[in-house]
Amino acid sequence: MDETYIKVKGQWKYLYRAVDTCGQTVDFLLTAKRDAAAALRFFHKAIREVVSIDKSGSNTAALDALNAGKPDEETIMSGRVST
């Protein structure tokens, strides 16, 4: 998973993007801002088992919220990457 700001029709939007191991885009989400709610929406939409994320607090908070109350065998694992 990666994320960045892009300009769409003259307005800045935040682009979340899920990629496979070959770097091909699997799914994406455009949002008005980067926050835990947006990251959680994207995780619900795109993620199946394992996600690589940076140290962003919003990404970590969203992943924690997504996993809250789930048994260990159903949680989404994170593989943190440094940026």
mmCIF file of the N, C-alpha and C atoms, coordinates in Angstrom:
data_MODEL
# 
_entry.id   MODEL 
# 
loop_
_atom_site.group_PDB 
_atom_site.id 
_atom_site.type_symbol 
_atom_site.label_atom_id 
_atom_site.label_alt_id 
_atom_site.label_comp_id 
_atom_site.label_asym_id 
_atom_site.label_entity_id 
_atom_site.label_seq_id 
_atom_site.pdbx_PDB_ins_code 
_atom_site.Cartn_x 
_atom_site.Cartn_y 
_atom_site.Cartn_z 
_atom_site.occupancy 
_atom_site.B_iso_or_equiv 
_atom_site.pdbx_formal_charge 
_atom_site.auth_seq_id 
_atom_site.auth_comp_id 
_atom_site.auth_asym_id 
_atom_site.auth_atom_id 
_atom_site.pdbx_PDB_model_num 
ATOM 1   N N  . MET A 1 1  ? 0.842   -1.164  0.000   1.00 0.00 ? 1  MET A N  1 
ATOM 2   C CA . MET A 1 1  ? 0.000   0.000   0.000   1.00 0.00 ? 1  MET A CA 1 
ATOM 3   C C  . MET A 1 1  ? 0.888   1.227   0.000   1.00 0.00 ? 1  MET A C  1 
ATOM 4   N N  . ASP A 1 2  ? 0.514   2.209   -0.804  1.00 0.00 ? 2  ASP A N  1 
ATOM 5   C CA . ASP A 1 2  ? 1.191   3.493   -0.715  1.00 0.00 ? 2  ASP A CA 1 
ATOM 6   C C  . ASP A 1 2  ? 0.148   4.590   -0.819  1.00 0.00 ? 2  ASP A C  1 
ATOM 7   N N  . GLU A 1 3  ? 0.571   5.794   -0.519  1.00 0.00 ? 3  GLU A N  1 
ATOM 8   C CA . GLU A 1 3  ? -0.342  6.926   -0.565  1.00 0.00 ? 3  GLU A CA 1 
ATOM 9   C C  . GLU A 1 3  ? 0.424   8.194   -0.885  1.00 0.00 ? 3  GLU A C  1 
ATOM 10  N N  . THR A 1 4  ? -0.289  9.120   -1.536  1.00 0.00 ? 4  THR A N  1 
ATOM 11  C CA . THR A 1 4  ? 0.312   10.394  -1.909  1.00 0.00 ? 4  THR A CA 1 
ATOM 12  C C  . THR A 1 4  ? -0.785  11.396  -2.222  1.00 0.00 ? 4  THR A C  1 
ATOM 13  N N  . TYR A 1 5  ? -0.423  12.663  -2.279  1.00 0.00 ? 5  TYR A N  1 
ATOM 14  C CA . TYR A 1 5  ? -1.371  13.687  -2.712  1.00 0.00 ? 5  TYR A CA 1 
ATOM 15  C C  . TYR A 1 5  ? -1.239  13.875  -4.218  1.00 0.00 ? 5  TYR A C  1 
ATOM 16  N N  . ILE A 1 6  ? -2.375  14.020  -4.885  1.00 0.00 ? 6  ILE A N  1 
ATOM 17  C CA . ILE A 1 6  ? -2.381  14.324  -6.311  1.00 0.00 ? 6  ILE A CA 1 
ATOM 18  C C  . ILE A 1 6  ? -3.426  15.402  -6.567  1.00 0.00 ? 6  ILE A C  1 
ATOM 19  N N  . LYS A 1 7  ? -3.256  16.127  -7.663  1.00 0.00 ? 7  LYS A N  1 
ATOM 20  C CA . LYS A 1 7  ? -4.209  17.162  -8.038  1.00 0.00 ? 7  LYS A CA 1 
ATOM 21  C C  . LYS A 1 7  ? -5.204  16.579  -9.040  1.00 0.00 ? 7  LYS A C  1 
ATOM 22  N N  . VAL A 1 8  ? -6.500  16.680  -8.712  1.00 0.00 ? 8  VAL A N  1 
ATOM 23  C CA . VAL A 1 8  ? -7.570  16.177  -9.565  1.00 0.00 ? 8  VAL A CA 1 
ATOM 24  C C  . VAL A 1 8  ? -8.523  17.330  -9.838  1.00 0.00 ? 8  VAL A C  1 
ATOM 25  N N  . LYS A 1 9  ? -8.642  17.707  -11.109 1.00 0.00 ? 9  LYS A N  1 
ATOM 26  C CA . LYS A 1 9  ? -9.510  18.821  -11.506 1.00 0.00 ? 9  LYS A CA 1 
ATOM 27  C C  . LYS A 1 9  ? -9.273  20.064  -10.641 1.00 0.00 ? 9  LYS A C  1 
ATOM 28  N N  . GLY A 1 10 ? -7.998  20.363  -10.415 1.00 0.00 ? 10 GLY A N  1 
ATOM 29  C CA . GLY A 1 10 ? -7.617  21.572  -9.697  1.00 0.00 ? 10 GLY A CA 1 
ATOM 30  C C  . GLY A 1 10 ? -7.672  21.484  -8.180  1.00 0.00 ? 10 GLY A C  1 
ATOM 31  N N  . GLN A 1 11 ? -8.057  20.333  -7.626  1.00 0.00 ? 11 GLN A N  1 
ATOM 32  C CA . GLN A 1 11 ? -8.131  20.167  -6.170  1.00 0.00 ? 11 GLN A CA 1 
ATOM 33  C C  . GLN A 1 11 ? -7.198  19.047  -5.727  1.00 0.00 ? 11 GLN A C  1 
ATOM 34  N N  . TRP A 1 12 ? -6.525  19.275  -4.590  1.00 0.00 ? 12 TRP A N  1 
ATOM 35  C CA . TRP A 1 12 ? -5.631  18.255  -4.055  1.00 0.00 ? 12 TRP A CA 1 
ATOM 36  C C  . TRP A 1 12 ? -6.446  17.170  -3.375  1.00 0.00 ? 12 TRP A C  1 
ATOM 37  N N  . LYS A 1 13 ? -6.143  15.921  -3.724  1.00 0.00 ? 13 LYS A N  1 
ATOM 38  C CA . LYS A 1 13 ? -6.789  14.743  -3.145  1.00 0.00 ? 13 LYS A CA 1 
ATOM 39  C C  . LYS A 1 13 ? -5.710  13.784  -2.663  1.00 0.00 ? 13 LYS A C  1 
ATOM 40  N N  . TYR A 1 14 ? -6.091  12.958  -1.746  1.00 0.00 ? 14 TYR A N  1 
ATOM 41  C CA . TYR A 1 14 ? -5.174  11.965  -1.225  1.00 0.00 ? 14 TYR A CA 1 
ATOM 42  C C  . TYR A 1 14 ? -5.467  10.639  -1.910  1.00 0.00 ? 14 TYR A C  1 
ATOM 43  N N  . LEU A 1 15 ? -4.464  10.030  -2.506  1.00 0.00 ? 15 LEU A N  1 
ATOM 44  C CA . LEU A 1 15 ? -4.604  8.773   -3.237  1.00 0.00 ? 15 LEU A CA 1 
ATOM 45  C C  . LEU A 1 15 ? -4.008  7.629   -2.428  1.00 0.00 ? 15 LEU A C  1 
ATOM 46  N N  . TYR A 1 16 ? -4.860  6.693   -2.042  1.00 0.00 ? 16 TYR A N  1 
ATOM 47  C CA . TYR A 1 16 ? -4.414  5.437   -1.453  1.00 0.00 ? 16 TYR A CA 1 
ATOM 48  C C  . TYR A 1 16 ? -4.356  4.425   -2.589  1.00 0.00 ? 16 TYR A C  1 
ATOM 49  N N  . ARG A 1 17 ? -3.306  3.616   -2.612  1.00 0.00 ? 17 ARG A N  1 
ATOM 50  C CA . ARG A 1 17 ? -3.152  2.665   -3.704  1.00 0.00 ? 17 ARG A CA 1 
ATOM 51  C C  . ARG A 1 17 ? -2.618  1.347   -3.155  1.00 0.00 ? 17 ARG A C  1 
ATOM 52  N N  . ALA A 1 18 ? -3.286  0.255   -3.511  1.00 0.00 ? 18 ALA A N  1 
ATOM 53  C CA . ALA A 1 18 ? -2.805  -1.081  -3.168  1.00 0.00 ? 18 ALA A CA 1 
ATOM 54  C C  . ALA A 1 18 ? -2.127  -1.661  -4.402  1.00 0.00 ? 18 ALA A C  1 
ATOM 55  N N  . VAL A 1 19 ? -0.949  -2.219  -4.203  1.00 0.00 ? 19 VAL A N  1 
ATOM 56  C CA . VAL A 1 19 ? -0.206  -2.820  -5.312  1.00 0.00 ? 19 VAL A CA 1 
ATOM 57  C C  . VAL A 1 19 ? 0.138   -4.261  -4.968  1.00 0.00 ? 19 VAL A C  1 
ATOM 58  N N  . ASP A 1 20 ? 0.286   -5.074  -6.000  1.00 0.00 ? 20 ASP A N  1 
ATOM 59  C CA . ASP A 1 20 ? 0.710   -6.451  -5.779  1.00 0.00 ? 20 ASP A CA 1 
ATOM 60  C C  . ASP A 1 20 ? 2.232   -6.514  -5.719  1.00 0.00 ? 20 ASP A C  1 
ATOM 61  N N  . THR A 1 21 ? 2.769   -7.710  -5.598  1.00 0.00 ? 21 THR A N  1 
ATOM 62  C CA . THR A 1 21 ? 4.220   -7.863  -5.464  1.00 0.00 ? 21 THR A CA 1 
ATOM 63  C C  . THR A 1 21 ? 4.987   -7.454  -6.716  1.00 0.00 ? 21 THR A C  1 
ATOM 64  N N  . CYS A 1 22 ? 4.289   -7.323  -7.837  1.00 0.00 ? 22 CYS A N  1 
ATOM 65  C CA . CYS A 1 22 ? 4.925   -6.882  -9.085  1.00 0.00 ? 22 CYS A CA 1 
ATOM 66  C C  . CYS A 1 22 ? 4.788   -5.369  -9.286  1.00 0.00 ? 22 CYS A C  1 
ATOM 67  N N  . GLY A 1 23 ? 4.133   -4.689  -8.352  1.00 0.00 ? 23 GLY A N  1 
ATOM 68  C CA . GLY A 1 23 ? 3.965   -3.251  -8.462  1.00 0.00 ? 23 GLY A CA 1 
ATOM 69  C C  . GLY A 1 23 ? 2.740   -2.812  -9.254  1.00 0.00 ? 23 GLY A C  1 
ATOM 70  N N  . GLN A 1 24 ? 1.891   -3.752  -9.632  1.00 0.00 ? 24 GLN A N  1 
ATOM 71  C CA . GLN A 1 24 ? 0.684   -3.418  -10.385 1.00 0.00 ? 24 GLN A CA 1 
ATOM 72  C C  . GLN A 1 24 ? -0.420  -2.971  -9.427  1.00 0.00 ? 24 GLN A C  1 
ATOM 73  N N  . THR A 1 25 ? -1.142  -1.922  -9.794  1.00 0.00 ? 25 THR A N  1 
ATOM 74  C CA . THR A 1 25 ? -2.229  -1.423  -8.956  1.00 0.00 ? 25 THR A CA 1 
ATOM 75  C C  . THR A 1 25 ? -3.356  -2.443  -8.879  1.00 0.00 ? 25 THR A C  1 
ATOM 76  N N  . VAL A 1 26 ? -3.762  -2.760  -7.649  1.00 0.00 ? 26 VAL A N  1 
ATOM 77  C CA . VAL A 1 26 ? -4.843  -3.703  -7.404  1.00 0.00 ? 26 VAL A CA 1 
ATOM 78  C C  . VAL A 1 26 ? -6.133  -2.944  -7.115  1.00 0.00 ? 26 VAL A C  1 
ATOM 79  N N  . ASP A 1 27 ? -6.029  -1.853  -6.346  1.00 0.00 ? 27 ASP A N  1 
ATOM 80  C CA . ASP A 1 27 ? -7.190  -1.048  -5.977  1.00 0.00 ? 27 ASP A CA 1 
ATOM 81  C C  . ASP A 1 27 ? -6.709  0.328   -5.567  1.00 0.00 ? 27 ASP A C  1 
ATOM 82  N N  . PHE A 1 28 ? -7.631  1.310   -5.554  1.00 0.00 ? 28 PHE A N  1 
ATOM 83  C CA . PHE A 1 28 ? -7.259  2.654   -5.124  1.00 0.00 ? 28 PHE A CA 1 
ATOM 84  C C  . PHE A 1 28 ? -8.466  3.354   -4.520  1.00 0.00 ? 28 PHE A C  1 
ATOM 85  N N  . LEU A 1 29 ? -8.199  4.450   -3.801  1.00 0.00 ? 29 LEU A N  1 
ATOM 86  C CA . LEU A 1 29 ? -9.247  5.271   -3.209  1.00 0.00 ? 29 LEU A CA 1 
ATOM 87  C C  . LEU A 1 29 ? -8.763  6.712   -3.174  1.00 0.00 ? 29 LEU A C  1 
ATOM 88  N N  . LEU A 1 30 ? -9.588  7.649   -3.631  1.00 0.00 ? 30 LEU A N  1 
ATOM 89  C CA . LEU A 1 30 ? -9.300  9.079   -3.529  1.00 0.00 ? 30 LEU A CA 1 
ATOM 90  C C  . LEU A 1 30 ? -10.102 9.652   -2.377  1.00 0.00 ? 30 LEU A C  1 
ATOM 91  N N  . THR A 1 31 ? -9.457  10.436  -1.511  1.00 0.00 ? 31 THR A N  1 
ATOM 92  C CA . THR A 1 31 ? -10.143 11.068  -0.385  1.00 0.00 ? 31 THR A CA 1 
ATOM 93  C C  . THR A 1 31 ? -9.722  12.528  -0.277  1.00 0.00 ? 31 THR A C  1 
ATOM 94  N N  . ALA A 1 32 ? -10.512 13.298  0.449   1.00 0.00 ? 32 ALA A N  1 
ATOM 95  C CA . ALA A 1 32 ? -10.211 14.710  0.640   1.00 0.00 ? 32 ALA A CA 1 
ATOM 96  C C  . ALA A 1 32 ? -9.062  14.918  1.612   1.00 0.00 ? 32 ALA A C  1 
ATOM 97  N N  . LYS A 1 33 ? -8.900  14.009  2.577   1.00 0.00 ? 33 LYS A N  1 
ATOM 98  C CA . LYS A 1 33 ? -7.812  14.171  3.536   1.00 0.00 ? 33 LYS A CA 1 
ATOM 99  C C  . LYS A 1 33 ? -7.279  12.820  3.987   1.00 0.00 ? 33 LYS A C  1 
ATOM 100 N N  . ARG A 1 34 ? -6.087  12.860  4.560   1.00 0.00 ? 34 ARG A N  1 
ATOM 101 C CA . ARG A 1 34 ? -5.444  11.654  5.072   1.00 0.00 ? 34 ARG A CA 1 
ATOM 102 C C  . ARG A 1 34 ? -5.741  11.559  6.558   1.00 0.00 ? 34 ARG A C  1 
ATOM 103 N N  . ASP A 1 35 ? -6.546  10.593  6.934   1.00 0.00 ? 35 ASP A N  1 
ATOM 104 C CA . ASP A 1 35 ? -6.847  10.377  8.336   1.00 0.00 ? 35 ASP A CA 1 
ATOM 105 C C  . ASP A 1 35 ? -7.186  8.912   8.557   1.00 0.00 ? 35 ASP A C  1 
ATOM 106 N N  . ALA A 1 36 ? -7.394  8.540   9.805   1.00 0.00 ? 36 ALA A N  1 
ATOM 107 C CA . ALA A 1 36 ? -7.657  7.141   10.131  1.00 0.00 ? 36 ALA A CA 1 
ATOM 108 C C  . ALA A 1 36 ? -8.937  6.644   9.471   1.00 0.00 ? 36 ALA A C  1 
ATOM 109 N N  . ALA A 1 37 ? -9.958  7.476   9.384   1.00 0.00 ? 37 ALA A N  1 
ATOM 110 C CA . ALA A 1 37 ? -11.221 7.059   8.767   1.00 0.00 ? 37 ALA A CA 1 
ATOM 111 C C  . ALA A 1 37 ? -11.022 6.714   7.293   1.00 0.00 ? 37 ALA A C  1 
ATOM 112 N N  . ALA A 1 38 ? -10.254 7.523   6.579   1.00 0.00 ? 38 ALA A N  1 
ATOM 113 C CA . ALA A 1 38 ? -9.997  7.255   5.158   1.00 0.00 ? 38 ALA A CA 1 
ATOM 114 C C  . ALA A 1 38 ? -9.164  5.992   4.994   1.00 0.00 ? 38 ALA A C  1 
ATOM 115 N N  . ALA A 1 39 ? -8.144  5.834   5.816   1.00 0.00 ? 39 ALA A N  1 
ATOM 116 C CA . ALA A 1 39 ? -7.312  4.630   5.735   1.00 0.00 ? 39 ALA A CA 1 
ATOM 117 C C  . ALA A 1 39 ? -8.141  3.387   6.044   1.00 0.00 ? 39 ALA A C  1 
ATOM 118 N N  . LEU A 1 40 ? -9.032  3.479   7.021   1.00 0.00 ? 40 LEU A N  1 
ATOM 119 C CA . LEU A 1 40 ? -9.888  2.344   7.365   1.00 0.00 ? 40 LEU A CA 1 
ATOM 120 C C  . LEU A 1 40 ? -10.814 1.980   6.211   1.00 0.00 ? 40 LEU A C  1 
ATOM 121 N N  . ARG A 1 41 ? -11.406 2.983   5.551   1.00 0.00 ? 41 ARG A N  1 
ATOM 122 C CA . ARG A 1 41 ? -12.245 2.712   4.376   1.00 0.00 ? 41 ARG A CA 1 
ATOM 123 C C  . ARG A 1 41 ? -11.456 1.961   3.306   1.00 0.00 ? 41 ARG A C  1 
ATOM 124 N N  . PHE A 1 42 ? -10.227 2.416   3.081   1.00 0.00 ? 42 PHE A N  1 
ATOM 125 C CA . PHE A 1 42 ? -9.412  1.764   2.057   1.00 0.00 ? 42 PHE A CA 1 
ATOM 126 C C  . PHE A 1 42 ? -9.054  0.338   2.461   1.00 0.00 ? 42 PHE A C  1 
ATOM 127 N N  . PHE A 1 43 ? -8.671  0.142   3.722   1.00 0.00 ? 43 PHE A N  1 
ATOM 128 C CA . PHE A 1 43 ? -8.331  -1.201  4.172   1.00 0.00 ? 43 PHE A CA 1 
ATOM 129 C C  . PHE A 1 43 ? -9.520  -2.146  4.004   1.00 0.00 ? 43 PHE A C  1 
ATOM 130 N N  . HIS A 1 44 ? -10.706 -1.695  4.365   1.00 0.00 ? 44 HIS A N  1 
ATOM 131 C CA . HIS A 1 44 ? -11.904 -2.529  4.199   1.00 0.00 ? 44 HIS A CA 1 
ATOM 132 C C  . HIS A 1 44 ? -12.111 -2.887  2.731   1.00 0.00 ? 44 HIS A C  1 
ATOM 133 N N  . LYS A 1 45 ? -11.819 -1.947  1.857   1.00 0.00 ? 45 LYS A N  1 
ATOM 134 C CA . LYS A 1 45 ? -12.063 -2.128  0.431   1.00 0.00 ? 45 LYS A CA 1 
ATOM 135 C C  . LYS A 1 45 ? -11.021 -3.022  -0.231  1.00 0.00 ? 45 LYS A C  1 
ATOM 136 N N  . ALA A 1 46 ? -9.768  -2.877  0.142   1.00 0.00 ? 46 ALA A N  1 
ATOM 137 C CA . ALA A 1 46 ? -8.704  -3.450  -0.677  1.00 0.00 ? 46 ALA A CA 1 
ATOM 138 C C  . ALA A 1 46 ? -7.887  -4.572  -0.060  1.00 0.00 ? 46 ALA A C  1 
ATOM 139 N N  . ILE A 1 47 ? -7.864  -4.669  1.231   1.00 0.00 ? 47 ILE A N  1 
ATOM 140 C CA . ILE A 1 47 ? -6.879  -5.536  1.853   1.00 0.00 ? 47 ILE A CA 1 
ATOM 141 C C  . ILE A 1 47 ? -7.469  -6.885  2.229   1.00 0.00 ? 47 ILE A C  1 
ATOM 142 N N  . ARG A 1 48 ? -6.687  -7.914  1.989   1.00 0.00 ? 48 ARG A N  1 
ATOM 143 C CA . ARG A 1 48 ? -7.147  -9.267  2.257   1.00 0.00 ? 48 ARG A CA 1 
ATOM 144 C C  . ARG A 1 48 ? -6.425  -9.913  3.438   1.00 0.00 ? 48 ARG A C  1 
ATOM 145 N N  . GLU A 1 49 ? -5.079  -9.932  3.428   1.00 0.00 ? 49 GLU A N  1 
ATOM 146 C CA . GLU A 1 49 ? -4.362  -10.658 4.478   1.00 0.00 ? 49 GLU A CA 1 
ATOM 147 C C  . GLU A 1 49 ? -3.184  -9.893  5.066   1.00 0.00 ? 49 GLU A C  1 
ATOM 148 N N  . VAL A 1 50 ? -2.321  -9.361  4.214   1.00 0.00 ? 50 VAL A N  1 
ATOM 149 C CA . VAL A 1 50 ? -1.107  -8.689  4.681   1.00 0.00 ? 50 VAL A CA 1 
ATOM 150 C C  . VAL A 1 50 ? -0.990  -7.344  3.985   1.00 0.00 ? 50 VAL A C  1 
ATOM 151 N N  . VAL A 1 51 ? -0.564  -6.326  4.734   1.00 0.00 ? 51 VAL A N  1 
ATOM 152 C CA . VAL A 1 51 ? -0.373  -5.004  4.165   1.00 0.00 ? 51 VAL A CA 1 
ATOM 153 C C  . VAL A 1 51 ? 0.970   -4.451  4.626   1.00 0.00 ? 51 VAL A C  1 
ATOM 154 N N  . SER A 1 52 ? 1.690   -3.819  3.721   1.00 0.00 ? 52 SER A N  1 
ATOM 155 C CA . SER A 1 52 ? 2.925   -3.123  4.072   1.00 0.00 ? 52 SER A CA 1 
ATOM 156 C C  . SER A 1 52 ? 2.605   -1.641  4.156   1.00 0.00 ? 52 SER A C  1 
ATOM 157 N N  . ILE A 1 53 ? 2.872   -1.040  5.310   1.00 0.00 ? 53 ILE A N  1 
ATOM 158 C CA . ILE A 1 53 ? 2.550   0.371   5.520   1.00 0.00 ? 53 ILE A CA 1 
ATOM 159 C C  . ILE A 1 53 ? 3.764   1.101   6.076   1.00 0.00 ? 53 ILE A C  1 
ATOM 160 N N  . ASP A 1 54 ? 3.738   2.436   5.957   1.00 0.00 ? 54 ASP A N  1 
ATOM 161 C CA . ASP A 1 54 ? 4.795   3.233   6.562   1.00 0.00 ? 54 ASP A CA 1 
ATOM 162 C C  . ASP A 1 54 ? 4.414   3.513   8.018   1.00 0.00 ? 54 ASP A C  1 
ATOM 163 N N  . LYS A 1 55 ? 5.094   4.434   8.644   1.00 0.00 ? 55 LYS A N  1 
ATOM 164 C CA . LYS A 1 55 ? 4.869   4.725   10.055  1.00 0.00 ? 55 LYS A CA 1 
ATOM 165 C C  . LYS A 1 55 ? 3.744   5.725   10.300  1.00 0.00 ? 55 LYS A C  1 
ATOM 166 N N  . SER A 1 56 ? 2.929   5.982   9.313   1.00 0.00 ? 56 SER A N  1 
ATOM 167 C CA . SER A 1 56 ? 1.834   6.927   9.431   1.00 0.00 ? 56 SER A CA 1 
ATOM 168 C C  . SER A 1 56 ? 0.894   6.542   10.565  1.00 0.00 ? 56 SER A C  1 
ATOM 169 N N  . GLY A 1 57 ? 0.598   7.488   11.416  1.00 0.00 ? 57 GLY A N  1 
ATOM 170 C CA . GLY A 1 57 ? -0.323  7.240   12.515  1.00 0.00 ? 57 GLY A CA 1 
ATOM 171 C C  . GLY A 1 57 ? -1.717  6.894   12.041  1.00 0.00 ? 57 GLY A C  1 
ATOM 172 N N  . SER A 1 58 ? -2.160  7.505   10.949  1.00 0.00 ? 58 SER A N  1 
ATOM 173 C CA . SER A 1 58 ? -3.507  7.217   10.459  1.00 0.00 ? 58 SER A CA 1 
ATOM 174 C C  . SER A 1 58 ? -3.595  5.790   9.921   1.00 0.00 ? 58 SER A C  1 
ATOM 175 N N  . ASN A 1 59 ? -2.562  5.316   9.248   1.00 0.00 ? 59 ASN A N  1 
ATOM 176 C CA . ASN A 1 59 ? -2.572  3.943   8.746   1.00 0.00 ? 59 ASN A CA 1 
ATOM 177 C C  . ASN A 1 59 ? -2.561  2.938   9.900   1.00 0.00 ? 59 ASN A C  1 
ATOM 178 N N  . THR A 1 60 ? -1.726  3.187   10.888  1.00 0.00 ? 60 THR A N  1 
ATOM 179 C CA . THR A 1 60 ? -1.644  2.299   12.041  1.00 0.00 ? 60 THR A CA 1 
ATOM 180 C C  . THR A 1 60 ? -2.961  2.281   12.810  1.00 0.00 ? 60 THR A C  1 
ATOM 181 N N  . ALA A 1 61 ? -3.555  3.448   13.031  1.00 0.00 ? 61 ALA A N  1 
ATOM 182 C CA . ALA A 1 61 ? -4.831  3.531   13.745  1.00 0.00 ? 61 ALA A CA 1 
ATOM 183 C C  . ALA A 1 61 ? -5.939  2.808   12.992  1.00 0.00 ? 61 ALA A C  1 
ATOM 184 N N  . ALA A 1 62 ? -5.970  2.965   11.682  1.00 0.00 ? 62 ALA A N  1 
ATOM 185 C CA . ALA A 1 62 ? -6.998  2.292   10.882  1.00 0.00 ? 62 ALA A CA 1 
ATOM 186 C C  . ALA A 1 62 ? -6.825  0.780   10.930  1.00 0.00 ? 62 ALA A C  1 
ATOM 187 N N  . LEU A 1 63 ? -5.602  0.307   10.838  1.00 0.00 ? 63 LEU A N  1 
ATOM 188 C CA . LEU A 1 63 ? -5.356  -1.131  10.882  1.00 0.00 ? 63 LEU A CA 1 
ATOM 189 C C  . LEU A 1 63 ? -5.723  -1.695  12.255  1.00 0.00 ? 63 LEU A C  1 
ATOM 190 N N  . ASP A 1 64 ? -5.391  -0.965  13.320  1.00 0.00 ? 64 ASP A N  1 
ATOM 191 C CA . ASP A 1 64 ? -5.768  -1.394  14.670  1.00 0.00 ? 64 ASP A CA 1 
ATOM 192 C C  . ASP A 1 64 ? -7.290  -1.455  14.814  1.00 0.00 ? 64 ASP A C  1 
ATOM 193 N N  . ALA A 1 65 ? -7.991  -0.463  14.280  1.00 0.00 ? 65 ALA A N  1 
ATOM 194 C CA . ALA A 1 65 ? -9.458  -0.448  14.347  1.00 0.00 ? 65 ALA A CA 1 
ATOM 195 C C  . ALA A 1 65 ? -10.050 -1.601  13.554  1.00 0.00 ? 65 ALA A C  1 
ATOM 196 N N  . LEU A 1 66 ? -9.482  -1.885  12.411  1.00 0.00 ? 66 LEU A N  1 
ATOM 197 C CA . LEU A 1 66 ? -9.970  -2.972  11.566  1.00 0.00 ? 66 LEU A CA 1 
ATOM 198 C C  . LEU A 1 66 ? -9.804  -4.326  12.257  1.00 0.00 ? 66 LEU A C  1 
ATOM 199 N N  . ASN A 1 67 ? -8.726  -4.491  13.002  1.00 0.00 ? 67 ASN A N  1 
ATOM 200 C CA . ASN A 1 67 ? -8.436  -5.756  13.671  1.00 0.00 ? 67 ASN A CA 1 
ATOM 201 C C  . ASN A 1 67 ? -9.081  -5.883  15.049  1.00 0.00 ? 67 ASN A C  1 
ATOM 202 N N  . ALA A 1 68 ? -9.610  -4.799  15.600  1.00 0.00 ? 68 ALA A N  1 
ATOM 203 C CA . ALA A 1 68 ? -10.172 -4.816  16.948  1.00 0.00 ? 68 ALA A CA 1 
ATOM 204 C C  . ALA A 1 68 ? -11.267 -5.876  17.072  1.00 0.00 ? 68 ALA A C  1 
ATOM 205 N N  . GLY A 1 69 ? -11.114 -6.720  18.072  1.00 0.00 ? 69 GLY A N  1 
ATOM 206 C CA . GLY A 1 69 ? -12.128 -7.729  18.344  1.00 0.00 ? 69 GLY A CA 1 
ATOM 207 C C  . GLY A 1 69 ? -12.079 -8.966  17.467  1.00 0.00 ? 69 GLY A C  1 
ATOM 208 N N  . LYS A 1 70 ? -11.180 -8.986  16.486  1.00 0.00 ? 70 LYS A N  1 
ATOM 209 C CA . LYS A 1 70 ? -11.075 -10.166 15.615  1.00 0.00 ? 70 LYS A CA 1 
ATOM 210 C C  . LYS A 1 70 ? -10.160 -11.194 16.265  1.00 0.00 ? 70 LYS A C  1 
ATOM 211 N N  . PRO A 1 71 ? -10.464 -12.472 16.068  1.00 0.00 ? 71 PRO A N  1 
ATOM 212 C CA . PRO A 1 71 ? -9.520  -13.501 16.527  1.00 0.00 ? 71 PRO A CA 1 
ATOM 213 C C  . PRO A 1 71 ? -8.214  -13.396 15.738  1.00 0.00 ? 71 PRO A C  1 
ATOM 214 N N  . ASP A 1 72 ? -7.134  -13.860 16.321  1.00 0.00 ? 72 ASP A N  1 
ATOM 215 C CA . ASP A 1 72 ? -5.816  -13.740 15.687  1.00 0.00 ? 72 ASP A CA 1 
ATOM 216 C C  . ASP A 1 72 ? -5.784  -14.280 14.261  1.00 0.00 ? 72 ASP A C  1 
ATOM 217 N N  . GLU A 1 73 ? -6.485  -15.365 13.999  1.00 0.00 ? 73 GLU A N  1 
ATOM 218 C CA . GLU A 1 73 ? -6.434  -15.956 12.661  1.00 0.00 ? 73 GLU A CA 1 
ATOM 219 C C  . GLU A 1 73 ? -7.158  -15.122 11.610  1.00 0.00 ? 73 GLU A C  1 
ATOM 220 N N  . GLU A 1 74 ? -7.929  -14.113 12.029  1.00 0.00 ? 74 GLU A N  1 
ATOM 221 C CA . GLU A 1 74 ? -8.647  -13.257 11.082  1.00 0.00 ? 74 GLU A CA 1 
ATOM 222 C C  . GLU A 1 74 ? -8.056  -11.850 10.960  1.00 0.00 ? 74 GLU A C  1 
ATOM 223 N N  . THR A 1 75 ? -7.031  -11.548 11.724  1.00 0.00 ? 75 THR A N  1 
ATOM 224 C CA . THR A 1 75 ? -6.469  -10.199 11.674  1.00 0.00 ? 75 THR A CA 1 
ATOM 225 C C  . THR A 1 75 ? -5.615  -10.004 10.442  1.00 0.00 ? 75 THR A C  1 
ATOM 226 N N  . ILE A 1 76 ? -5.529  -8.759  10.023  1.00 0.00 ? 76 ILE A N  1 
ATOM 227 C CA . ILE A 1 76 ? -4.678  -8.382  8.890   1.00 0.00 ? 76 ILE A CA 1 
ATOM 228 C C  . ILE A 1 76 ? -3.319  -8.008  9.457   1.00 0.00 ? 76 ILE A C  1 
ATOM 229 N N  . MET A 1 77 ? -2.301  -8.675  8.994   1.00 0.00 ? 77 MET A N  1 
ATOM 230 C CA . MET A 1 77 ? -0.941  -8.449  9.475   1.00 0.00 ? 77 MET A CA 1 
ATOM 231 C C  . MET A 1 77 ? -0.334  -7.239  8.762   1.00 0.00 ? 77 MET A C  1 
ATOM 232 N N  . SER A 1 78 ? 0.524   -6.523  9.465   1.00 0.00 ? 78 SER A N  1 
ATOM 233 C CA . SER A 1 78 ? 1.220   -5.409  8.830   1.00 0.00 ? 78 SER A CA 1 
ATOM 234 C C  . SER A 1 78 ? 2.707   -5.713  8.756   1.00 0.00 ? 78 SER A C  1 
ATOM 235 N N  . GLY A 1 79 ? 3.275   -5.362  7.628   1.00 0.00 ? 79 GLY A N  1 
ATOM 236 C CA . GLY A 1 79 ? 4.714   -5.416  7.442   1.00 0.00 ? 79 GLY A CA 1 
ATOM 237 C C  . GLY A 1 79 ? 5.143   -3.981  7.223   1.00 0.00 ? 79 GLY A C  1 
ATOM 238 N N  . ARG A 1 80 ? 5.673   -3.352  8.248   1.00 0.00 ? 80 ARG A N  1 
ATOM 239 C CA . ARG A 1 80 ? 6.023   -1.939  8.180   1.00 0.00 ? 80 ARG A CA 1 
ATOM 240 C C  . ARG A 1 80 ? 7.222   -1.745  7.256   1.00 0.00 ? 80 ARG A C  1 
ATOM 241 N N  . VAL A 1 81 ? 7.171   -0.697  6.467   1.00 0.00 ? 81 VAL A N  1 
ATOM 242 C CA . VAL A 1 81 ? 8.298   -0.317  5.613   1.00 0.00 ? 81 VAL A CA 1 
ATOM 243 C C  . VAL A 1 81 ? 8.776   1.043   6.060   1.00 0.00 ? 81 VAL A C  1 
ATOM 244 N N  . SER A 1 82 ? 10.033  1.310   5.924   1.00 0.00 ? 82 SER A N  1 
ATOM 245 C CA . SER A 1 82 ? 10.544  2.626   6.302   1.00 0.00 ? 82 SER A CA 1 
ATOM 246 C C  . SER A 1 82 ? 10.509  3.552   5.096   1.00 0.00 ? 82 SER A C  1 
ATOM 247 N N  . THR A 1 83 ? 10.237  4.833   5.363   1.00 0.00 ? 83 THR A N  1 
ATOM 248 C CA . THR A 1 83 ? 10.190  5.823   4.285   1.00 0.00 ? 83 THR A CA 1 
ATOM 249 C C  . THR A 1 83 ? 11.134  6.951   4.576   1.00 0.00 ? 83 THR A C  1 
# 
